[in-house]
Amino acid sequence: MVISLGWLHDSSSLRFAFGVKSRRLEELVTRGWVRLAGHLDRDACAALAKPRMLPWSPMAPKVGAVTQHGWFAQVPFHKAPPPVQAFGSLVQATVSAALDHKLPDWNEVTWQRYEPGRGHIDPHRDQAYYKGLILIVTLTGEAEFTIFQSRDPPVMLDRWTTRGGDVVLLRGADLGAAGVRCPLHGVGAPASDRLTVALRHNERGYGRWAAH
Ligand SMILES: O=C(O)CCC(=O)C(=O)O
């Protein structure tokens, strides 16, 4: 069965579609990730870009055992640009319908920028306070995205090159069963600037994290 809620309009009149087979979205529960390669075109990616006036902040170089390098910028979902809210709402509704389970509302939008040669995030699980679904869109640039079974020793389950327009859906905490977590994942350094936008539901409330 194909879930397609048709077109959703936003004030810029850009239209998003999110027609994805329910069976594929069920993989969020059965294995924890879904990769939708080339799902968005260049115009759609441009519409999801960080607002110019929103400043970048450096990501903490170390969070526990995880090293990372990059820049981030955040806004609450309800203050995000209309295209981000439109796409986020469409994905939330579509995945909720496919899983027959109402996902928690997004409350955190995060843009990230990775510099060539050094931007990266080591294998990690998003914190347990990120519930439901995690949505990551690569807006521009390319990097290796890896799903791991274990960090030490590093055992890989899946790996692909994520590119502009790719959408990655990750299981957040408690999706499908109490106690389940986000899959262990990491991203390598890009060859040229890489930009992403991610939507999450932080059960502690917007921006409440120890370190990013
Ligand atoms: O850059 C990406 O595609 C993934 C980022 C990530 O793993 C994270 O923010 O937790």
The ligand as an ORCA input file, in Angstrom:
! r2SCAN-3c Opt
* xyz 0 1
  O      24.593     14.283      9.567
  C      23.826     13.343      9.572
  O      23.318     12.899      8.534
  C      23.495     12.646     10.876
  C      23.699     13.500     12.078
  C      23.586     12.759     13.349
  O      23.920     11.599     13.436
  C      23.084     13.436     14.526
  O      22.886     14.649     14.505
  O      22.852     12.733     15.546
*
